[in-house]
Structure formats: C-alpha cells, structure tokens
Amino acid sequence: MNPNVLTVPTPFKEAGEAPLHYDLTEINAAKARVPEIAIVNAARAPELMSVFARACFALASHFSDLHLKHRQAEKWVSNRRAVLIIDVIPEKSKAKGVGSNEATRQAFLDLDDEYNQACNAEAHLEAALVLIREDLRAMEQCLSSVKRILTETSGLQYRPNPHLSTGGMDSDDRLPLEFQTDDDRVPFSNTSPGPGFRVGKPRY
C-alpha cells in the first residue's frame, strides 16, 4: 500500500467501478514538518507557512471531490434500494412463497450484490471524507500557528503600511536623510520627534 495515495472504491457503473485515487504526497510532507512549529522563528516561518498552505489547498480539493462523490453514492444506494423494493423483491417473494414484510425485504436487500457493493463504497467514501476533513482542520490550525508566530516575532501587526501612510507624526514614518527636504525636517528638541519625521505632509 502506497502511503502517499488514498484509494477509495466507487459504486458508480459509469466510472467502470474504477477506484478513486487521491495524492497525499504534499500533505504527508507537511504533516512531517508539524513538529517544527515548536522551534520556528520569523526567518523560517514564511517557508513553513507556504508548506502548510499548499497542503491546505490539496486537502480542500480532495475534500470537495470526496464530498461530491459521497453525495452521489448516497443517491446511488437510495436508487438501488428503490428498484429492489419496487421491482425485484415482490417477484422474488412471490417466487419463493414468502410474505412481504420488513424482515423479508431487508433479507433480500442484504443478499443483493450490487446494493451491498454500493453501501460498501458509500461507507469508504464517508470514512475518507471524515479523514480529509479532519486533516484539513488540523493543517489550517498549523498554518494559523505559524502565521501567529511570524507576526508576533516580527511586529508585523504593529508596522504601518508605507503605501497607506499620510506621513503624520502618529504614523511613525521616518524618511531617510538623503530623501528629506526642508519641509520634511522639524527642529530637534526634547519634545520634538527628531529629524526625519513627517509633520502631516503627504509624500506624493
């Protein structure tokens, strides 16, 4: 069994009963790096975030496809059950001389190979769906943890955006000396913010 491939049977005749295959290579690689969250720093955080983000994208894609296939499998099981109860079981009950009741109907359902195959495939799809959903939740938590470490250690959450700043004293926006003009400079004193601070004049 290949640990990097998730194989799930399908009950759909139109697919030739071919099993579904989901690539887990990138996801398993991200899982192997989860312990790094405990020691990651601001310099390494962006690269680790990209690893977890790629895994989240892959998991979300798998989850979406499995969700669709599972809903289709539920419909397939329901349709096969209806055909058996309406068309097949009454004739078999009459041929065998048994009464038509809930117990005999369930017995005929249990003996129908196509119905059992559809139920089995639906169960596999549901199990795979739960696995991918929980992996996606865990990977999103890992991504959030690394992002939090990055912002807390680098001070990004307190850093002003230079593209949106008006250059006011409350923006903490200091110009390099070589770019300053006379209008940019203010007298330096104990009460002034010092040279290089803009005093409300936009830099455009």
N, C-alpha and C positions, 0 to 999 in steps of 0.2 A: 504493500500500500504506500502510495506517494503522499507524504505529509503535506506537500505543497499543493495538492489538488483535492478539492472537496467534490466527491461524486455522489449524486443523488438520483435515484431511479425516477422515471416519469411514467404516468399511466396513459399518456396520450398516444393513440394509434397513429395520428397524423404525423407524429415525430418518429415513427418507426420503433417506438419503445426504447429509443436510444437514451441512455442516462445523461444527466446534466453534469457538466464539469465546471468548477469554479477555481480560478488560480489564486492560491493563498501565499505565493512566494513573497510578495511585498508586505503582506500582512504579518507573516511569521517573522520576517526580518525586523519589522517594527516591534513586535512583541519581545524579541530577544534584547531589544535596547531599552525596555521599560526600566530596568534597574538603574540606568544612567540618570534618571530623573533625580535620584538622591544626591548626585555629585555634580550635576551640570552647572555651569556658570554662564555668565552673559555672553562670553565669546563663543561657546559651543551651542548655546540654546537655539539660535536660528536654524542651524543644520539639523538638530534633533526635531525641531518643530516641523521642518519640511518632511522628515521621515514619517512622523505621525500623521501629518496632513495627507500625504499620499496614501497611507493605509486607510484613512477615513474615507477618501474618495473611492477606493477599491471596495471597501466594505459597504458603502452606501449603494454602489452599483449592484453588488451581489444581493443586498437586501431588497432592492427594488425588483430585481428579476425574480427572486425567490417568492416575494410577496405575490407577484402576478401569477406565477406557476402554481402556488398553493391555492389561490382562489380558483384557478381553472381546474385544479384537481378536485377541489370540493364539489364543483359543479359536475365534473365527470362522474364522481361517485354518486351524487344525487340522481343524475340521469340514468345511470345503470341500475340503480335501485328501483327507480320508477318503471323501467322497462321490465325488470324481473317481476315486480309485484302485479303489474297490469297484464302483461302478455305471456310471461313464461310460467310463473308459479301456478296460476289457475289450471293450465293444461297439465302440468306435472302432478299437481294434487289430484286431478281427476283421473289421470292415468294410473296413479299408484293407489287410488282409492282411499286417500286420507282427507280429513276435514281441513278446511281453510280457516286457520286461526293464526294468532300472532306467533305461536311456537313453531308451527309448520312453516310459516313464511320466513322466519328467521333461520330455520334449518336449511331451507332452500337457498337463502342468501349466503349462508356460511359455506355451502357446497359449490357455489358458482365461482369458477376460477377467475374470470375477468373482474368480478366485483371484488374478490379478495386482493387481486393484484392492484386494483385502483386504490383500495383502502390502505394497502401497504405503502404504496407510493405517496399517498397523501400524508401518512404518518412520517415518512422520511423527509418530505418537504417541510413539514411543520417543525421537525426537530432541527433541520438545517437552518430554517428561518430564525428560530429562537437563538441558535448558536451565533449566527451572524449579527443578529440584533444586539445581543449582549456584548459581543466583541466590539461592535461599533460604539456602544455606550462607553465601554472601558477605554477605547482609543481616544474618544473625544475628551474624556477626563484627563488622559495623559497629555493631550495637546494643550488643554487649558492649564494644566500644572506647569508645563514648560513655559508657556506664554506668561504666566504669572511670575515665574522666576526671572524671566527676561526683563519684564517691566519693573519689578521691584529692585533688581540689582543694577539696572542701567538708569533708573529715574526717568524712563520714557513717559510715565504717566504725568510727570510734572514739567516736562520740557515743552516750551511754547513752539508752535508751528511758525517758522520764519516766513512762510508764504502767506499766512493769515495775519501776522502781527502788524500793528499800526506803528510800531516803534515807540510806544509810550513808555513812561517810566515804570509802569506796572507790568510791562511785557518782559522785562529783564533782557532786553535785546541790545547787546553791546556790539558796536561796529569796530572792526579792526582800524587801527590808527591810520593806515595808508588810505582808507576809504572815507575818512571823516572830512567834513567841510567845516567852515566856521559856524554854520547853523547847527551842526551836529554837536559841537562842543559846548559844555557848560563849565563855569568856574568850579574848580575842585576845592572843596572845603569839607569840614567835618560833617556838615549837614547835607552836602550835595552827593549824588550817587557816583561822582567821579567822571573823568573824561571818557568819552565814547558812548555814553548813554544818550538815546534819543529823547527829546522832550516833547513828544506828541506830534512830530512832523513825519508824514508818511515817507517811505523810502521808494517812491515811484513817481 
